């Protein structure tokens, strides 16, 4: 595994090609490929927060309503907290990988 580890906003992630991705997780340049979050048991691409919330709820995640600028989910049996931007268009690969890590074998990130 090669690349650069970046720590930003309390999240550590690996950037495999540091020149192709900005610090906020958005891809740049003409060869930029969009990443999508996929629910692996159904092979369904997550296209909205409504779909994601449904999948997370079925896995035992509960929605928090404390912060009006974020969508937050907590699982009672763990210390994990998923924090997402309110606007789905700002849902970046770093948010997707956070969901993947906290839900092993249930989600994966794919290039489109």
Sine and cosine of phi, psi and omega as CSV:
sin_phi,cos_phi,sin_psi,cos_psi,sin_omega,cos_omega
0.00,0.00,0.86,-0.51,0.02,-1.00
-0.83,-0.55,0.38,-0.92,-0.01,-1.00
0.58,-0.82,-0.33,-0.94,-0.03,-1.00
-0.83,-0.55,0.76,-0.65,0.09,-1.00
-1.00,0.07,0.78,-0.62,-0.02,-1.00
-0.87,-0.49,0.73,-0.68,0.07,-1.00
-0.93,-0.37,0.88,-0.47,0.00,-1.00
-0.52,-0.85,0.74,-0.67,0.04,-1.00
0.82,0.57,0.61,0.79,0.05,-1.00
0.98,0.20,0.17,0.99,-0.02,-1.00
-0.85,-0.52,0.76,-0.65,0.07,-1.00
-0.97,-0.23,0.72,-0.69,0.03,-1.00
-0.54,-0.84,0.39,-0.92,0.00,-1.00
-0.99,-0.13,0.81,-0.59,0.09,-1.00
-0.96,-0.28,0.93,-0.37,-0.09,-1.00
-0.96,0.28,-0.52,0.85,0.03,-1.00
-0.77,-0.63,1.00,0.05,-0.14,-0.99
-0.85,0.53,-0.43,0.90,-0.01,-1.00
-0.97,0.23,-0.31,0.95,-0.08,-1.00
-0.99,-0.12,-0.15,0.99,-0.06,-1.00
-0.74,-0.67,0.70,-0.72,0.03,-1.00
-0.99,0.15,0.13,-0.99,-0.04,-1.00
-0.92,0.39,-0.37,0.93,-0.02,-1.00
-1.00,0.06,0.05,1.00,0.06,-1.00
1.00,-0.05,-0.01,1.00,0.01,-1.00
-1.00,0.01,0.59,-0.81,0.00,-1.00
-0.99,0.13,0.48,-0.88,0.01,-1.00
-0.78,-0.62,0.34,-0.94,0.10,-0.99
1.00,-0.02,0.17,-0.98,-0.07,-1.00
-0.95,0.31,-0.41,0.91,-0.04,-1.00
-1.00,-0.07,0.25,0.97,-0.03,-1.00
-0.91,0.42,0.78,-0.62,0.05,-1.00
-0.95,-0.31,0.70,-0.71,0.00,-1.00
-0.97,0.24,0.65,-0.76,0.06,-1.00
-0.98,-0.20,0.56,-0.83,0.04,-1.00
-0.76,-0.65,0.50,-0.87,0.08,-1.00
-1.00,-0.06,0.76,-0.65,-0.05,-1.00
-0.85,-0.52,0.75,-0.66,0.12,-0.99
-0.99,0.16,0.95,-0.31,-0.17,-0.99
-0.91,0.41,-0.60,0.80,0.00,-1.00
-0.87,0.49,-0.53,0.85,-0.02,-1.00
-0.95,-0.30,-0.11,0.99,-0.06,-1.00
0.85,0.53,0.53,0.85,-0.04,-1.00
-0.99,-0.13,0.76,-0.65,0.07,-1.00
-0.98,0.22,0.73,-0.68,0.01,-1.00
-0.98,0.19,0.92,-0.39,-0.09,-1.00
-0.96,-0.29,-0.11,0.99,0.01,-1.00
-0.35,-0.94,0.26,-0.97,0.06,-1.00
-0.93,0.37,-0.48,0.87,0.04,-1.00
-0.88,0.47,-0.69,0.72,0.03,-1.00
-0.91,0.41,-0.70,0.71,0.00,-1.00
-0.88,0.47,-0.70,0.71,0.00,-1.00
-0.88,0.48,-0.62,0.78,0.04,-1.00
-0.88,0.47,-0.71,0.70,-0.01,-1.00
-0.91,0.41,-0.70,0.71,-0.01,-1.00
-0.91,0.41,-0.63,0.78,0.02,-1.00
-0.87,0.49,-0.64,0.76,0.00,-1.00
-0.93,0.37,-0.29,0.96,0.03,-1.00
-0.99,-0.13,0.10,0.99,0.06,-1.00
1.00,-0.10,0.15,0.99,0.03,-1.00
-0.99,0.11,0.64,-0.77,0.02,-1.00
-0.91,-0.42,0.60,-0.80,-0.01,-1.00
-0.99,0.16,0.70,-0.72,0.13,-0.99
-0.98,-0.22,0.61,-0.79,-0.02,-1.00
-0.88,-0.47,0.35,0.94,-0.08,-1.00
-0.93,0.36,-0.66,0.75,-0.09,-1.00
-0.95,-0.31,0.89,-0.46,-0.04,-1.00
-0.94,0.35,-0.28,0.96,-0.02,-1.00
-1.00,-0.04,-0.11,0.99,-0.07,-1.00
-0.75,-0.66,0.45,-0.89,0.25,-0.97
-0.99,-0.16,0.83,-0.56,-0.03,-1.00
-0.81,-0.59,0.62,-0.78,0.01,-1.00
-0.76,-0.65,0.64,-0.77,0.02,-1.00
-0.74,-0.67,0.59,-0.81,0.07,-1.00
-0.94,-0.35,0.86,-0.51,-0.11,-0.99
-0.84,0.55,-0.56,0.83,-0.07,-1.00
-0.98,0.18,-0.04,1.00,-0.03,-1.00
-0.72,-0.70,0.07,-1.00,0.11,-0.99
-0.99,-0.13,0.08,1.00,-0.08,-1.00
-0.95,0.32,0.60,-0.80,0.10,-0.99
-0.71,-0.71,0.78,-0.62,0.08,-1.00
-0.97,-0.23,0.85,-0.53,0.03,-1.00
-0.88,-0.47,0.82,-0.58,-0.06,-1.00
-0.80,-0.61,0.50,-0.87,0.07,-1.00
-0.91,0.42,0.56,-0.83,-0.03,-1.00
-0.87,0.50,-0.58,0.82,-0.03,-1.00
-1.00,0.02,0.87,-0.49,-0.04,-1.00
-0.88,0.48,-0.45,0.89,0.01,-1.00
-0.93,0.37,-0.26,0.97,0.04,-1.00
-0.99,-0.15,0.16,0.99,0.03,-1.00
-0.97,0.25,0.97,-0.25,-0.12,-0.99
-0.98,-0.21,0.11,-0.99,-0.02,-1.00
-0.87,0.49,-0.54,0.84,0.01,-1.00
-0.90,0.44,-0.55,0.83,0.06,-1.00
-0.94,0.34,-0.63,0.78,0.01,-1.00
-0.89,0.46,-0.72,0.70,-0.01,-1.00
-0.91,0.40,-0.52,0.85,0.07,-1.00
-0.88,0.47,-0.68,0.73,0.03,-1.00
-0.91,0.40,-0.66,0.75,0.00,-1.00
-0.88,0.47,-0.72,0.69,-0.04,-1.00
-0.89,0.45,-0.59,0.81,-0.06,-1.00
-1.00,0.04,-0.07,1.00,0.01,-1.00
-0.66,-0.75,0.93,0.38,-0.06,-1.00
-0.80,0.60,0.69,-0.73,0.07,-1.00
0.92,0.39,0.14,0.99,0.00,-1.00
-0.95,-0.33,-0.45,0.89,-0.01,-1.00
-0.69,-0.72,0.41,-0.91,0.17,-0.99
-0.52,-0.85,0.38,-0.92,0.02,-1.00
-0.97,-0.23,0.76,-0.66,-0.01,-1.00
-0.80,-0.60,0.45,-0.89,0.14,-0.99
-0.99,0.13,0.65,-0.76,0.07,-1.00
-0.99,-0.16,0.00,0.00,0.00,0.00
